Amino acid sequence: MCPASNIALGLFKNHREHAVKDMIDAELQVSLGDDDPIFVGFLDIGAEYEATQNAFQYSDGQMH
């Protein structure tokens, strides 16, 4: 999934409100992607991981 794309499309207000946390907390396997980096303003997948990690204060180990 690409939380930044979902935010850009207006499905969620920000990373903090995105359903990705509920999915991770439910121990589902989640993969982050970069649907359209130019559209959402991220130029690489690392920025998506960083934004998600910062929003939920996940450790590096939790982001494996």
MITI-620171 format. One record per residue (C-alpha): residue number from 0; residue in three letters; x, y, z. Coordinates in Angstrom, 2 decimals. Example, Ala and Ser with C-alpha at 12.3 -4.5 7.8 and 13.67 -1.06 7.14 Angstrom:
<guvexs>
guvex nr = 0&rest = Ala&X = 12.30&Y = -4.50&Z = 7.80 $
guvex nr = 1&rest = Ser&X = 13.67&Y = -1.06&Z = 7.14 $
</guvexs>
This chain:
<guvexs>
guvex nr = 0&rest = Met&X = 0.00&Y = 0.00&Z = 0.00 $
guvex nr = 1&rest = Cys&X = 1.00&Y = 3.61&Z = -0.34 $
guvex nr = 2&rest = Pro&X = -0.27&Y = 5.72&Z = 2.56 $
guvex nr = 3&rest = Ala&X = 1.00&Y = 8.93&Z = 0.92 $
guvex nr = 4&rest = Ser&X = -1.07&Y = 8.21&Z = -2.18 $
guvex nr = 5&rest = Asn&X = -4.14&Y = 7.48&Z = -0.05 $
guvex nr = 6&rest = Ile&X = -3.58&Y = 10.79&Z = 1.74 $
guvex nr = 7&rest = Ala&X = -3.11&Y = 12.68&Z = -1.53 $
guvex nr = 8&rest = Leu&X = -6.39&Y = 11.20&Z = -2.79 $
guvex nr = 9&rest = Gly&X = -8.18&Y = 12.40&Z = 0.37 $
guvex nr = 10&rest = Leu&X = -8.89&Y = 8.96&Z = 1.84 $
guvex nr = 11&rest = Phe&X = -7.01&Y = 9.85&Z = 5.03 $
guvex nr = 12&rest = Lys&X = -5.95&Y = 13.23&Z = 6.45 $
guvex nr = 13&rest = Asn&X = -2.38&Y = 12.18&Z = 7.27 $
guvex nr = 14&rest = His&X = -0.14&Y = 9.19&Z = 7.99 $
guvex nr = 15&rest = Arg&X = -1.19&Y = 9.17&Z = 11.64 $
guvex nr = 16&rest = Glu&X = -4.84&Y = 8.55&Z = 10.68 $
guvex nr = 17&rest = His&X = -4.08&Y = 5.93&Z = 8.03 $
guvex nr = 18&rest = Ala&X = -5.38&Y = 2.37&Z = 8.55 $
guvex nr = 19&rest = Val&X = -1.87&Y = 0.95&Z = 8.09 $
guvex nr = 20&rest = Lys&X = -1.38&Y = 1.02&Z = 11.88 $
guvex nr = 21&rest = Asp&X = -4.51&Y = -1.08&Z = 12.45 $
guvex nr = 22&rest = Met&X = -3.25&Y = -3.58&Z = 9.90 $
guvex nr = 23&rest = Ile&X = 0.19&Y = -3.78&Z = 11.49 $
guvex nr = 24&rest = Asp&X = -1.31&Y = -4.05&Z = 14.98 $
guvex nr = 25&rest = Ala&X = -3.46&Y = -6.93&Z = 13.70 $
guvex nr = 26&rest = Glu&X = -0.17&Y = -8.60&Z = 12.68 $
guvex nr = 27&rest = Leu&X = -1.02&Y = -8.56&Z = 8.99 $
guvex nr = 28&rest = Gln&X = 1.83&Y = -8.58&Z = 6.50 $
guvex nr = 29&rest = Val&X = 2.05&Y = -5.05&Z = 5.11 $
guvex nr = 30&rest = Ser&X = 4.18&Y = -3.82&Z = 2.24 $
guvex nr = 31&rest = Leu&X = 4.68&Y = -0.14&Z = 1.59 $
guvex nr = 32&rest = Gly&X = 4.94&Y = 1.10&Z = -1.95 $
guvex nr = 33&rest = Asp&X = 5.18&Y = 4.30&Z = -3.95 $
guvex nr = 34&rest = Asp&X = 2.17&Y = 4.39&Z = -6.28 $
guvex nr = 35&rest = Asp&X = 3.03&Y = 7.63&Z = -8.03 $
guvex nr = 36&rest = Pro&X = 6.02&Y = 9.41&Z = -6.43 $
guvex nr = 37&rest = Ile&X = 5.61&Y = 12.59&Z = -8.49 $
guvex nr = 38&rest = Phe&X = 1.90&Y = 12.91&Z = -7.62 $
guvex nr = 39&rest = Val&X = 2.27&Y = 12.33&Z = -3.88 $
guvex nr = 40&rest = Gly&X = 5.47&Y = 14.32&Z = -3.52 $
guvex nr = 41&rest = Phe&X = 7.81&Y = 11.52&Z = -2.47 $
guvex nr = 42&rest = Leu&X = 10.71&Y = 10.83&Z = -4.76 $
guvex nr = 43&rest = Asp&X = 11.64&Y = 7.44&Z = -3.27 $
guvex nr = 44&rest = Ile&X = 10.21&Y = 4.58&Z = -1.25 $
guvex nr = 45&rest = Gly&X = 12.47&Y = 5.49&Z = 1.67 $
guvex nr = 46&rest = Ala&X = 10.41&Y = 8.61&Z = 2.28 $
guvex nr = 47&rest = Glu&X = 7.24&Y = 6.50&Z = 2.57 $
guvex nr = 48&rest = Tyr&X = 8.88&Y = 4.22&Z = 5.12 $
guvex nr = 49&rest = Glu&X = 10.22&Y = 7.19&Z = 7.06 $
guvex nr = 50&rest = Ala&X = 6.85&Y = 8.97&Z = 7.14 $
guvex nr = 51&rest = Thr&X = 5.09&Y = 5.81&Z = 8.34 $
guvex nr = 52&rest = Gln&X = 7.77&Y = 5.06&Z = 10.93 $
guvex nr = 53&rest = Asn&X = 7.67&Y = 8.62&Z = 12.27 $
guvex nr = 54&rest = Ala&X = 3.86&Y = 8.78&Z = 12.37 $
guvex nr = 55&rest = Phe&X = 3.63&Y = 5.74&Z = 14.63 $
guvex nr = 56&rest = Gln&X = 7.06&Y = 5.97&Z = 16.27 $
guvex nr = 57&rest = Tyr&X = 7.97&Y = 2.45&Z = 15.17 $
guvex nr = 58&rest = Ser&X = 11.50&Y = 1.25&Z = 15.84 $
guvex nr = 59&rest = Asp&X = 13.77&Y = 0.21&Z = 13.01 $
guvex nr = 60&rest = Gly&X = 13.11&Y = -3.39&Z = 14.03 $
guvex nr = 61&rest = Gln&X = 9.38&Y = -2.93&Z = 13.65 $
guvex nr = 62&rest = Met&X = 9.88&Y = -1.63&Z = 10.13 $
guvex nr = 63&rest = His&X = 11.63&Y = -4.77&Z = 8.81 $
</guvexs>
